[in-house]
Amino acid sequence: MSQQKSEATDNQRRQFLKTIGVAGGAVAIAAVAGEAVADVAEETSTEVKSSQGYRETDHVRAYYDSARI
């Protein structure tokens, strides 16, 4: 009887260690992916800051004239 309990406990421990290993790998992948997303967001925000802002072009003026603004 004790041999069966010992094998069951050993299997539970092995399964637990496998789960920890898989979870650790998933956390590492998520961390790397998170850094990549942050890098892309930083590049995008830099591009937005360097824009020239609002410009009143001919087609905008034409709309204003038609809307009487």
All heavy atoms as TSV, in Angstrom:
chain	resi	resn	atom	element	x	y	z
A	1	MET	N	N	0.824	-1.187	0.000
A	1	MET	CA	C	0.000	0.000	0.000
A	1	MET	C	C	0.868	1.251	0.000
A	1	MET	O	O	0.579	2.191	-0.698
A	1	MET	CB	C	-0.933	-0.052	1.221
A	1	MET	CG	C	-1.898	1.073	1.266
A	1	MET	SD	S	-3.287	0.646	0.267
A	1	MET	CE	C	-4.542	1.544	1.037
A	2	SER	N	N	1.908	1.274	0.780
A	2	SER	CA	C	2.753	2.458	0.848
A	2	SER	C	C	3.485	2.690	-0.467
A	2	SER	O	O	3.809	3.823	-0.810
A	2	SER	CB	C	3.744	2.341	2.006
A	2	SER	OG	O	4.659	1.289	1.760
A	3	GLN	N	N	3.758	1.610	-1.206
A	3	GLN	CA	C	4.419	1.735	-2.519
A	3	GLN	C	C	3.515	2.486	-3.497
A	3	GLN	O	O	3.972	3.325	-4.260
A	3	GLN	CB	C	4.774	0.346	-3.064
A	3	GLN	CG	C	5.502	0.338	-4.375
A	3	GLN	CD	C	6.921	0.915	-4.271
A	3	GLN	OE1	O	7.481	1.049	-3.187
A	3	GLN	NE2	N	7.467	1.280	-5.404
A	4	GLN	N	N	2.212	2.209	-3.465
A	4	GLN	CA	C	1.274	2.898	-4.344
A	4	GLN	C	C	1.157	4.368	-3.984
A	4	GLN	O	O	1.106	5.229	-4.856
A	4	GLN	CB	C	-0.102	2.232	-4.275
A	4	GLN	CG	C	-0.147	0.869	-4.918
A	4	GLN	CD	C	-1.506	0.209	-4.745
A	4	GLN	OE1	O	-2.317	0.646	-3.936
A	4	GLN	NE2	N	-1.730	-0.858	-5.494
A	5	LYS	N	N	1.126	4.683	-2.694
A	5	LYS	CA	C	1.055	6.073	-2.261
A	5	LYS	C	C	2.321	6.811	-2.678
A	5	LYS	O	O	2.268	7.957	-3.096
A	5	LYS	CB	C	0.874	6.158	-0.752
A	5	LYS	CG	C	-0.505	5.817	-0.267
A	5	LYS	CD	C	-0.618	6.029	1.229
A	5	LYS	CE	C	-2.005	5.659	1.715
A	5	LYS	NZ	N	-2.140	5.859	3.159
A	6	SER	N	N	3.443	6.137	-2.558
A	6	SER	CA	C	4.719	6.756	-2.913
A	6	SER	C	C	4.768	7.064	-4.406
A	6	SER	O	O	5.222	8.145	-4.815
A	6	SER	CB	C	5.872	5.827	-2.523
A	6	SER	OG	O	7.095	6.375	-2.932
A	7	GLU	N	N	4.304	6.138	-5.231
A	7	GLU	CA	C	4.289	6.368	-6.681
A	7	GLU	C	C	3.317	7.481	-7.041
A	7	GLU	O	O	3.617	8.310	-7.912
A	7	GLU	CB	C	3.914	5.075	-7.410
A	7	GLU	CG	C	5.016	4.041	-7.415
A	7	GLU	CD	C	4.609	2.765	-8.127
A	7	GLU	OE1	O	3.624	2.796	-8.908
A	7	GLU	OE2	O	5.272	1.748	-7.908
A	8	ALA	N	N	2.176	7.528	-6.388
A	8	ALA	CA	C	1.197	8.582	-6.658
A	8	ALA	C	C	1.770	9.936	-6.266
A	8	ALA	O	O	1.623	10.927	-6.996
A	8	ALA	CB	C	-0.096	8.309	-5.895
A	9	THR	N	N	2.435	9.996	-5.141
A	9	THR	CA	C	3.052	11.247	-4.690
A	9	THR	C	C	4.160	11.665	-5.646
A	9	THR	O	O	4.288	12.840	-5.983
A	9	THR	CB	C	3.612	11.081	-3.258
A	9	THR	OG1	O	2.565	10.672	-2.398
A	9	THR	CG2	C	4.193	12.383	-2.751
A	10	ASP	N	N	4.977	10.724	-6.086
A	10	ASP	CA	C	6.048	11.023	-7.028
A	10	ASP	C	C	5.488	11.563	-8.344
A	10	ASP	O	O	6.018	12.519	-8.913
A	10	ASP	CB	C	6.897	9.776	-7.310
A	10	ASP	CG	C	7.788	9.399	-6.136
A	10	ASP	OD1	O	7.988	10.248	-5.238
A	10	ASP	OD2	O	8.289	8.254	-6.124
A	11	ASN	N	N	4.395	10.963	-8.817
A	11	ASN	CA	C	3.774	11.435	-10.061
A	11	ASN	C	C	3.221	12.843	-9.895
A	11	ASN	O	O	3.318	13.677	-10.796
A	11	ASN	CB	C	2.670	10.477	-10.498
A	11	ASN	CG	C	3.241	9.179	-11.059
A	11	ASN	OD1	O	4.381	9.133	-11.500
A	11	ASN	ND2	N	2.437	8.134	-11.030
A	12	GLN	N	N	2.634	13.124	-8.729
A	12	GLN	CA	C	2.111	14.464	-8.479
A	12	GLN	C	C	3.253	15.481	-8.447
A	12	GLN	O	O	3.131	16.582	-8.982
A	12	GLN	CB	C	1.354	14.504	-7.148
A	12	GLN	CG	C	0.026	13.780	-7.194
A	12	GLN	CD	C	-0.648	13.741	-5.830
A	12	GLN	OE1	O	-0.022	14.030	-4.817
A	12	GLN	NE2	N	-1.916	13.354	-5.811
A	13	ARG	N	N	4.355	15.113	-7.816
A	13	ARG	CA	C	5.507	16.019	-7.762
A	13	ARG	C	C	6.068	16.273	-9.157
A	13	ARG	O	O	6.400	17.396	-9.511
A	13	ARG	CB	C	6.598	15.435	-6.869
A	13	ARG	CG	C	6.258	15.477	-5.412
A	13	ARG	CD	C	7.372	14.907	-4.596
A	13	ARG	NE	N	6.960	14.790	-3.208
A	13	ARG	CZ	C	7.497	13.971	-2.335
A	13	ARG	NH1	N	8.490	13.168	-2.703
A	13	ARG	NH2	N	7.069	13.928	-1.092
A	14	ARG	N	N	6.173	15.225	-9.947
A	14	ARG	CA	C	6.690	15.385	-11.315
A	14	ARG	C	C	5.781	16.288	-12.135
A	14	ARG	O	O	6.240	17.155	-12.879
A	14	ARG	CB	C	6.826	14.018	-11.979
A	14	ARG	CG	C	7.979	13.216	-11.472
A	14	ARG	CD	C	8.165	11.941	-12.283
A	14	ARG	NE	N	9.168	11.115	-11.654
A	14	ARG	CZ	C	8.928	9.935	-11.099
A	14	ARG	NH1	N	7.707	9.426	-11.132
A	14	ARG	NH2	N	9.891	9.246	-10.534
A	15	GLN	N	N	4.478	16.078	-12.015
A	15	GLN	CA	C	3.523	16.905	-12.750
A	15	GLN	C	C	3.625	18.363	-12.311
A	15	GLN	O	O	3.592	19.282	-13.134
A	15	GLN	CB	C	2.090	16.392	-12.551
A	15	GLN	CG	C	1.068	17.133	-13.377
A	15	GLN	CD	C	1.338	17.015	-14.871
A	15	GLN	OE1	O	1.747	15.974	-15.373
A	15	GLN	NE2	N	1.118	18.087	-15.589
A	16	PHE	N	N	3.791	18.585	-11.004
A	16	PHE	CA	C	3.938	19.935	-10.479
A	16	PHE	C	C	5.192	20.598	-11.055
A	16	PHE	O	O	5.161	21.752	-11.491
A	16	PHE	CB	C	4.009	19.889	-8.947
A	16	PHE	CG	C	4.272	21.221	-8.308
A	16	PHE	CD1	C	3.272	22.182	-8.272
A	16	PHE	CD2	C	5.496	21.512	-7.758
A	16	PHE	CE1	C	3.496	23.409	-7.684
A	16	PHE	CE2	C	5.739	22.739	-7.170
A	16	PHE	CZ	C	4.736	23.694	-7.134
A	17	LEU	N	N	6.301	19.886	-11.082
A	17	LEU	CA	C	7.547	20.446	-11.605
A	17	LEU	C	C	7.444	20.722	-13.110
A	17	LEU	O	O	7.968	21.726	-13.597
A	17	LEU	CB	C	8.713	19.511	-11.305
A	17	LEU	CG	C	9.067	19.382	-9.818
A	17	LEU	CD1	C	10.125	18.316	-9.609
A	17	LEU	CD2	C	9.516	20.710	-9.258
A	18	LYS	N	N	6.759	19.854	-13.840
A	18	LYS	CA	C	6.545	20.101	-15.269
A	18	LYS	C	C	5.726	21.370	-15.471
A	18	LYS	O	O	6.020	22.188	-16.338
A	18	LYS	CB	C	5.813	18.917	-15.917
A	18	LYS	CG	C	6.654	17.694	-16.097
A	18	LYS	CD	C	5.803	16.590	-16.708
A	18	LYS	CE	C	6.511	15.260	-16.740
A	18	LYS	NZ	N	5.665	14.195	-17.284
A	19	THR	N	N	4.695	21.527	-14.663
A	19	THR	CA	C	3.832	22.703	-14.767
A	19	THR	C	C	4.621	23.974	-14.478
A	19	THR	O	O	4.469	24.979	-15.167
A	19	THR	CB	C	2.645	22.585	-13.794
A	19	THR	OG1	O	1.939	21.376	-14.087
A	19	THR	CG2	C	1.716	23.770	-13.913
A	20	ILE	N	N	5.463	23.941	-13.466
A	20	ILE	CA	C	6.284	25.110	-13.135
A	20	ILE	C	C	7.217	25.442	-14.295
A	20	ILE	O	O	7.406	26.607	-14.643
A	20	ILE	CB	C	7.083	24.869	-11.836
A	20	ILE	CG1	C	6.140	24.887	-10.654
A	20	ILE	CG2	C	8.165	25.911	-11.657
A	20	ILE	CD1	C	6.813	24.578	-9.335
A	21	GLY	N	N	7.800	24.423	-14.908
A	21	GLY	CA	C	8.694	24.653	-16.041
A	21	GLY	C	C	7.981	25.294	-17.216
A	21	GLY	O	O	8.481	26.240	-17.827
A	22	VAL	N	N	6.803	24.815	-17.527
A	22	VAL	CA	C	6.020	25.378	-18.633
A	22	VAL	C	C	5.591	26.804	-18.308
A	22	VAL	O	O	5.664	27.707	-19.151
A	22	VAL	CB	C	4.797	24.482	-18.938
A	22	VAL	CG1	C	3.848	25.164	-19.900
A	22	VAL	CG2	C	5.259	23.149	-19.499
A	23	ALA	N	N	5.160	27.030	-17.073
A	23	ALA	CA	C	4.729	28.371	-16.676
A	23	ALA	C	C	5.900	29.354	-16.725
A	23	ALA	O	O	5.734	30.502	-17.148
A	23	ALA	CB	C	4.133	28.338	-15.283
A	24	GLY	N	N	7.072	28.904	-16.317
A	24	GLY	CA	C	8.254	29.764	-16.378
A	24	GLY	C	C	8.588	30.159	-17.805
A	24	GLY	O	O	8.930	31.307	-18.086
A	25	GLY	N	N	8.476	29.214	-18.717
A	25	GLY	CA	C	8.705	29.522	-20.128
A	25	GLY	C	C	7.687	30.503	-20.668
A	25	GLY	O	O	8.020	31.417	-21.422
A	26	ALA	N	N	6.439	30.340	-20.260
A	26	ALA	CA	C	5.388	31.253	-20.721
A	26	ALA	C	C	5.622	32.667	-20.192
A	26	ALA	O	O	5.419	33.649	-20.907
A	26	ALA	CB	C	4.020	30.747	-20.271
A	27	VAL	N	N	6.082	32.767	-18.950
A	27	VAL	CA	C	6.374	34.082	-18.382
A	27	VAL	C	C	7.523	34.741	-19.129
A	27	VAL	O	O	7.484	35.938	-19.427
A	27	VAL	CB	C	6.688	33.960	-16.871
A	27	VAL	CG1	C	7.270	35.243	-16.315
A	27	VAL	CG2	C	5.435	33.572	-16.106
A	28	ALA	N	N	8.542	33.983	-19.477
A	28	ALA	CA	C	9.679	34.529	-20.218
A	28	ALA	C	C	9.245	35.027	-21.593
A	28	ALA	O	O	9.650	36.101	-22.033
A	28	ALA	CB	C	10.764	33.469	-20.352
A	29	ILE	N	N	8.415	34.276	-22.259
A	29	ILE	CA	C	7.919	34.685	-23.575
A	29	ILE	C	C	7.074	35.948	-23.454
A	29	ILE	O	O	7.191	36.873	-24.262
A	29	ILE	CB	C	7.113	33.535	-24.227
A	29	ILE	CG1	C	8.060	32.403	-24.614
A	29	ILE	CG2	C	6.330	34.029	-25.433
A	29	ILE	CD1	C	7.373	31.152	-25.066
A	30	ALA	N	N	6.234	36.012	-22.439
A	30	ALA	CA	C	5.400	37.198	-22.241
A	30	ALA	C	C	6.253	38.427	-21.956
A	30	ALA	O	O	5.948	39.527	-22.419
A	30	ALA	CB	C	4.415	36.959	-21.108
A	31	ALA	N	N	7.334	38.254	-21.209
A	31	ALA	CA	C	8.206	39.387	-20.898
A	31	ALA	C	C	8.885	39.908	-22.159
A	31	ALA	O	O	8.953	41.122	-22.382
A	31	ALA	CB	C	9.255	38.974	-19.872
A	32	VAL	N	N	9.353	39.020	-22.999
A	32	VAL	CA	C	9.996	39.431	-24.248
A	32	VAL	C	C	8.984	40.098	-25.170
A	32	VAL	O	O	9.260	41.122	-25.786
A	32	VAL	CB	C	10.660	38.218	-24.942
A	32	VAL	CG1	C	11.130	38.567	-26.332
A	32	VAL	CG2	C	11.823	37.705	-24.091
A	33	ALA	N	N	7.790	39.543	-25.247
A	33	ALA	CA	C	6.740	40.133	-26.088
A	33	ALA	C	C	6.340	41.502	-25.562
A	33	ALA	O	O	6.090	42.429	-26.337
A	33	ALA	CB	C	5.532	39.210	-26.157
A	34	GLY	N	N	6.282	41.654	-24.254
A	34	GLY	CA	C	5.942	42.935	-23.659
A	34	GLY	C	C	6.963	44.001	-23.989
A	34	GLY	O	O	6.622	45.154	-24.261
A	35	GLU	N	N	8.249	43.638	-23.990
A	35	GLU	CA	C	9.292	44.588	-24.357
A	35	GLU	C	C	9.161	44.997	-25.819
A	35	GLU	O	O	9.343	46.157	-26.160
A	35	GLU	CB	C	10.671	43.981	-24.110
A	35	GLU	CG	C	11.037	43.847	-22.657
A	35	GLU	CD	C	12.378	43.188	-22.460
A	35	GLU	OE1	O	13.141	43.063	-23.436
A	35	GLU	OE2	O	12.669	42.801	-21.316
A	36	ALA	N	N	8.822	44.053	-26.674
A	36	ALA	CA	C	8.669	44.357	-28.098
A	36	ALA	C	C	7.500	45.318	-28.307
A	36	ALA	O	O	7.590	46.253	-29.099
A	36	ALA	CB	C	8.451	43.073	-28.893
A	37	VAL	N	N	6.410	45.106	-27.599
A	37	VAL	CA	C	5.252	45.989	-27.713
A	37	VAL	C	C	5.603	47.384	-27.217
A	37	VAL	O	O	5.232	48.391	-27.823
A	37	VAL	CB	C	4.042	45.410	-26.933
A	37	VAL	CG1	C	2.926	46.426	-26.810
A	37	VAL	CG2	C	3.538	44.153	-27.612
A	38	ALA	N	N	6.354	47.463	-26.129
A	38	ALA	CA	C	6.761	48.764	-25.593
A	38	ALA	C	C	7.662	49.493	-26.585
A	38	ALA	O	O	7.551	50.706	-26.758
A	38	ALA	CB	C	7.470	48.581	-24.260
A	39	ASP	N	N	8.557	48.762	-27.243
A	39	ASP	CA	C	9.440	49.378	-28.240
A	39	ASP	C	C	8.636	49.938	-29.407
A	39	ASP	O	O	8.889	51.037	-29.880
A	39	ASP	CB	C	10.468	48.371	-28.756
A	39	ASP	CG	C	11.506	48.012	-27.700
A	39	ASP	OD1	O	11.626	48.756	-26.704
A	39	ASP	OD2	O	12.182	46.978	-27.871
A	40	VAL	N	N	7.649	49.183	-29.865
A	40	VAL	CA	C	6.822	49.639	-30.985
A	40	VAL	C	C	6.014	50.861	-30.565
A	40	VAL	O	O	5.892	51.830	-31.321
A	40	VAL	CB	C	5.891	48.496	-31.472
A	40	VAL	CG1	C	4.855	49.022	-32.431
A	40	VAL	CG2	C	6.715	47.397	-32.106
A	41	ALA	N	N	5.474	50.840	-29.364
A	41	ALA	CA	C	4.685	51.975	-28.880
A	41	ALA	C	C	5.552	53.220	-28.757
A	41	ALA	O	O	5.118	54.329	-29.081
A	41	ALA	CB	C	4.056	51.643	-27.538
A	42	GLU	N	N	6.781	53.048	-28.324
A	42	GLU	CA	C	7.689	54.189	-28.192
A	42	GLU	C	C	8.013	54.786	-29.552
A	42	GLU	O	O	8.022	56.004	-29.722
A	42	GLU	CB	C	8.978	53.748	-27.494
A	42	GLU	CG	C	9.944	54.875	-27.223
A	42	GLU	CD	C	11.161	54.389	-26.479
A	42	GLU	OE1	O	11.003	53.634	-25.507
A	42	GLU	OE2	O	12.272	54.763	-26.895
A	43	GLU	N	N	8.255	53.934	-30.536
A	43	GLU	CA	C	8.540	54.417	-31.888
A	43	GLU	C	C	7.333	55.148	-32.464
A	43	GLU	O	O	7.468	56.169	-33.116
A	43	GLU	CB	C	8.937	53.257	-32.792
A	43	GLU	CG	C	10.284	52.659	-32.456
A	43	GLU	CD	C	10.575	51.411	-33.257
A	43	GLU	OE1	O	9.770	51.084	-34.156
A	43	GLU	OE2	O	11.595	50.767	-32.990
A	44	THR	N	N	6.157	54.627	-32.231
A	44	THR	CA	C	4.941	55.237	-32.745
A	44	THR	C	C	4.702	56.595	-32.103
A	44	THR	O	O	4.360	57.555	-32.787
A	44	THR	CB	C	3.725	54.326	-32.489
A	44	THR	OG1	O	3.986	53.053	-33.068
A	44	THR	CG2	C	2.478	54.910	-33.087
A	45	SER	N	N	4.898	56.693	-30.800
A	45	SER	CA	C	4.667	57.963	-30.119
A	45	SER	C	C	5.673	59.009	-30.576
A	45	SER	O	O	5.359	60.183	-30.648
A	45	SER	CB	C	4.725	57.785	-28.609
A	45	SER	OG	O	6.028	57.422	-28.204
A	46	THR	N	N	6.880	58.612	-30.923
A	46	THR	CA	C	7.880	59.550	-31.428
A	46	THR	C	C	7.440	60.112	-32.772
A	46	THR	O	O	7.590	61.299	-33.029
A	46	THR	CB	C	9.246	58.845	-31.586
A	46	THR	OG1	O	9.610	58.287	-30.329
A	46	THR	CG2	C	10.304	59.817	-32.028
A	47	GLU	N	N	6.865	59.246	-33.599
A	47	GLU	CA	C	6.400	59.693	-34.901
A	47	GLU	C	C	5.266	60.704	-34.764
A	47	GLU	O	O	5.202	61.680	-35.483
A	47	GLU	CB	C	5.940	58.502	-35.735
A	47	GLU	CG	C	7.089	57.588	-36.141
A	47	GLU	CD	C	6.592	56.321	-36.789
A	47	GLU	OE1	O	5.382	56.221	-37.049
A	47	GLU	OE2	O	7.407	55.440	-37.029
A	48	VAL	N	N	4.371	60.479	-33.837
A	48	VAL	CA	C	3.243	61.380	-33.640
A	48	VAL	C	C	3.737	62.737	-33.149
A	48	VAL	O	O	3.270	63.771	-33.583
A	48	VAL	CB	C	2.229	60.759	-32.644
A	48	VAL	CG1	C	1.171	61.774	-32.263
A	48	VAL	CG2	C	1.601	59.520	-33.244
A	49	LYS	N	N	4.711	62.767	-32.261
A	49	LYS	CA	C	5.227	64.013	-31.721
A	49	LYS	C	C	5.926	64.839	-32.792
A	49	LYS	O	O	5.947	66.049	-32.711
A	49	LYS	CB	C	6.208	63.731	-30.584
A	49	LYS	CG	C	5.547	63.202	-29.341
A	49	LYS	CD	C	6.562	62.917	-28.273
A	49	LYS	CE	C	5.917	62.284	-27.062
A	49	LYS	NZ	N	6.914	61.926	-26.045
A	50	SER	N	N	6.487	64.190	-33.796
A	50	SER	CA	C	7.222	64.920	-34.819
A	50	SER	C	C	6.321	65.429	-35.942
A	50	SER	O	O	6.800	66.057	-36.868
A	50	SER	CB	C	8.322	64.027	-35.412
A	50	SER	OG	O	7.737	62.953	-36.110
A	51	SER	N	N	5.005	65.179	-35.862
A	51	SER	CA	C	4.119	65.667	-36.911
A	51	SER	C	C	4.011	67.189	-36.837
A	51	SER	O	O	4.276	67.810	-35.814
A	51	SER	CB	C	2.735	65.030	-36.788
A	51	SER	OG	O	2.075	65.536	-35.665
A	52	GLN	N	N	3.597	67.803	-37.923
A	52	GLN	CA	C	3.544	69.254	-38.000
A	52	GLN	C	C	2.237	69.820	-37.466
A	52	GLN	O	O	2.061	71.026	-37.408
A	52	GLN	CB	C	3.759	69.699	-39.445
A	52	GLN	CG	C	5.132	69.334	-39.954
A	52	GLN	CD	C	5.309	69.725	-41.402
A	52	GLN	OE1	O	4.392	70.236	-42.035
A	52	GLN	NE2	N	6.477	69.465	-41.927
A	53	GLY	N	N	1.334	68.966	-37.079
A	53	GLY	CA	C	0.082	69.426	-36.499
A	53	GLY	C	C	-0.952	69.792	-37.555
A	53	GLY	O	O	-0.874	69.414	-38.718
A	54	TYR	N	N	-1.906	70.588	-37.138
A	54	TYR	CA	C	-3.024	70.965	-38.002
A	54	TYR	C	C	-2.561	71.945	-39.066
A	54	TYR	O	O	-1.857	72.913	-38.780
A	54	TYR	CB	C	-4.124	71.611	-37.151
A	54	TYR	CG	C	-5.281	72.129	-37.964
A	54	TYR	CD1	C	-6.245	71.266	-38.435
A	54	TYR	CD2	C	-5.391	73.477	-38.264
A	54	TYR	CE1	C	-7.299	71.732	-39.177
A	54	TYR	CE2	C	-6.450	73.955	-39.009
A	54	TYR	CZ	C	-7.401	73.072	-39.463
A	54	TYR	OH	O	-8.446	73.528	-40.199
A	55	ARG	N	N	-2.979	71.670	-40.290
A	55	ARG	CA	C	-2.681	72.590	-41.405
A	55	ARG	C	C	-3.963	72.846	-42.168
A	55	ARG	O	O	-4.701	71.936	-42.486
A	55	ARG	CB	C	-1.640	71.976	-42.338
A	55	ARG	CG	C	-0.251	71.925	-41.718
A	55	ARG	CD	C	0.721	71.312	-42.657
A	55	ARG	NE	N	0.492	69.849	-42.573
A	55	ARG	CZ	C	0.968	68.975	-43.437
A	55	ARG	NH1	N	1.681	69.364	-44.450
A	55	ARG	NH2	N	0.734	67.695	-43.292
A	56	GLU	N	N	-4.215	74.096	-42.431
A	56	GLU	CA	C	-5.409	74.465	-43.180
A	56	GLU	C	C	-5.045	74.472	-44.658
A	56	GLU	O	O	-4.398	75.382	-45.157
A	56	GLU	CB	C	-5.906	75.845	-42.747
A	56	GLU	CG	C	-7.268	76.174	-43.284
A	56	GLU	CD	C	-7.805	77.463	-42.690
A	56	GLU	OE1	O	-7.685	77.648	-41.474
A	56	GLU	OE2	O	-8.321	78.273	-43.473
A	57	THR	N	N	-5.465	73.428	-45.354
A	57	THR	CA	C	-5.153	73.291	-46.770
A	57	THR	C	C	-6.335	73.797	-47.600
A	57	THR	O	O	-7.379	74.183	-47.070
A	57	THR	CB	C	-4.868	71.816	-47.111
A	57	THR	OG1	O	-5.997	71.035	-46.759
A	57	THR	CG2	C	-3.646	71.307	-46.354
A	58	ASP	N	N	-6.157	73.775	-48.911
A	58	ASP	CA	C	-7.198	74.273	-49.818
A	58	ASP	C	C	-8.517	73.530	-49.651
A	58	ASP	O	O	-9.584	74.145	-49.620
A	58	ASP	CB	C	-6.731	74.169	-51.271
A	58	ASP	CG	C	-5.609	75.156	-51.583
A	58	ASP	OD1	O	-5.539	76.199	-50.886
A	58	ASP	OD2	O	-4.832	74.875	-52.504
A	59	HIS	N	N	-8.455	72.206	-49.550
A	59	HIS	CA	C	-9.717	71.468	-49.445
A	59	HIS	C	C	-10.390	71.730	-48.088
A	59	HIS	O	O	-11.614	71.718	-47.989
A	59	HIS	CB	C	-9.515	69.968	-49.711
A	59	HIS	CG	C	-8.850	69.210	-48.619
A	59	HIS	ND1	N	-7.490	69.168	-48.471
A	59	HIS	CD2	C	-9.373	68.452	-47.630
A	59	HIS	CE1	C	-7.200	68.414	-47.426
A	59	HIS	NE2	N	-8.320	67.972	-46.897
A	60	VAL	N	N	-9.613	72.008	-47.032
A	60	VAL	CA	C	-10.200	72.352	-45.743
A	60	VAL	C	C	-10.856	73.726	-45.829
A	60	VAL	O	O	-11.973	73.927	-45.350
A	60	VAL	CB	C	-9.133	72.307	-44.633
A	60	VAL	CG1	C	-9.680	72.835	-43.314
A	60	VAL	CG2	C	-8.598	70.893	-44.452
A	61	ARG	N	N	-10.199	74.669	-46.456
A	61	ARG	CA	C	-10.775	76.010	-46.636
A	61	ARG	C	C	-12.062	75.936	-47.454
A	61	ARG	O	O	-13.038	76.636	-47.154
A	61	ARG	CB	C	-9.775	76.931	-47.330
A	61	ARG	CG	C	-8.700	77.422	-46.385
A	61	ARG	CD	C	-7.826	78.488	-47.060
A	61	ARG	NE	N	-6.494	78.360	-46.511
A	61	ARG	CZ	C	-5.442	77.862	-47.118
A	61	ARG	NH1	N	-5.538	77.445	-48.367
A	61	ARG	NH2	N	-4.282	77.765	-46.512
A	62	ALA	N	N	-12.081	75.082	-48.476
A	62	ALA	CA	C	-13.280	74.911	-49.295
A	62	ALA	C	C	-14.439	74.382	-48.438
A	62	ALA	O	O	-15.578	74.829	-48.578
A	62	ALA	CB	C	-13.016	73.987	-50.464
A	63	TYR	N	N	-14.128	73.451	-47.557
A	63	TYR	CA	C	-15.175	72.921	-46.664
A	63	TYR	C	C	-15.671	74.032	-45.731
A	63	TYR	O	O	-16.863	74.183	-45.523
A	63	TYR	CB	C	-14.663	71.730	-45.858
A	63	TYR	CG	C	-15.634	71.334	-44.782
A	63	TYR	CD1	C	-16.770	70.618	-45.108
A	63	TYR	CD2	C	-15.421	71.700	-43.457
A	63	TYR	CE1	C	-17.693	70.282	-44.133
A	63	TYR	CE2	C	-16.330	71.359	-42.476
A	63	TYR	CZ	C	-17.476	70.644	-42.818
A	63	TYR	OH	O	-18.372	70.313	-41.855
A	64	TYR	N	N	-14.762	74.780	-45.146
A	64	TYR	CA	C	-15.154	75.881	-44.259
A	64	TYR	C	C	-16.053	76.885	-44.980
A	64	TYR	O	O	-17.028	77.360	-44.423
A	64	TYR	CB	C	-13.940	76.583	-43.693
A	64	TYR	CG	C	-13.161	75.800	-42.638
A	64	TYR	CD1	C	-11.871	76.148	-42.293
A	64	TYR	CD2	C	-13.735	74.711	-41.969
A	64	TYR	CE1	C	-11.169	75.464	-41.328
A	64	TYR	CE2	C	-13.044	74.018	-41.005
A	64	TYR	CZ	C	-11.753	74.392	-40.676
A	64	TYR	OH	O	-11.064	73.696	-39.735
A	65	ASP	N	N	-15.695	77.202	-46.238
A	65	ASP	CA	C	-16.513	78.119	-47.012
A	65	ASP	C	C	-17.911	77.562	-47.235
A	65	ASP	O	O	-18.899	78.283	-47.125
A	65	ASP	CB	C	-15.843	78.441	-48.353
A	65	ASP	CG	C	-14.610	79.297	-48.196
A	65	ASP	OD1	O	-14.490	79.972	-47.134
A	65	ASP	OD2	O	-13.770	79.309	-49.106
A	66	SER	N	N	-17.980	76.282	-47.547
A	66	SER	CA	C	-19.298	75.685	-47.797
A	66	SER	C	C	-20.109	75.541	-46.500
A	66	SER	O	O	-21.331	75.624	-46.517
A	66	SER	CB	C	-19.142	74.316	-48.467
A	66	SER	OG	O	-18.627	73.386	-47.568
A	67	ALA	N	N	-19.434	75.383	-45.393
A	67	ALA	CA	C	-20.126	75.223	-44.103
A	67	ALA	C	C	-20.325	76.585	-43.424
A	67	ALA	O	O	-21.007	76.634	-42.406
A	67	ALA	CB	C	-19.323	74.293	-43.193
A	68	ARG	N	N	-19.696	77.604	-43.950
A	68	ARG	CA	C	-19.770	78.968	-43.412
A	68	ARG	C	C	-19.292	79.038	-41.967
A	68	ARG	O	O	-19.927	79.615	-41.096
A	68	ARG	CB	C	-21.166	79.532	-43.539
A	68	ARG	CG	C	-21.690	79.506	-44.955
A	68	ARG	CD	C	-22.611	80.666	-45.202
A	68	ARG	NE	N	-23.274	80.511	-46.487
A	68	ARG	CZ	C	-22.758	80.959	-47.630
A	68	ARG	NH1	N	-21.612	81.579	-47.639
A	68	ARG	NH2	N	-23.414	80.802	-48.759
A	69	ILE	N	N	-18.144	78.444	-41.738
A	69	ILE	CA	C	-17.523	78.477	-40.402
A	69	ILE	C	C	-16.470	79.545	-40.370
A	69	ILE	O	O	-15.684	79.744	-41.210
A	69	ILE	CB	C	-16.920	77.113	-40.026
A	69	ILE	CG1	C	-18.026	76.102	-39.873
A	69	ILE	CG2	C	-16.110	77.223	-38.757
A	69	ILE	CD1	C	-17.553	74.722	-39.505
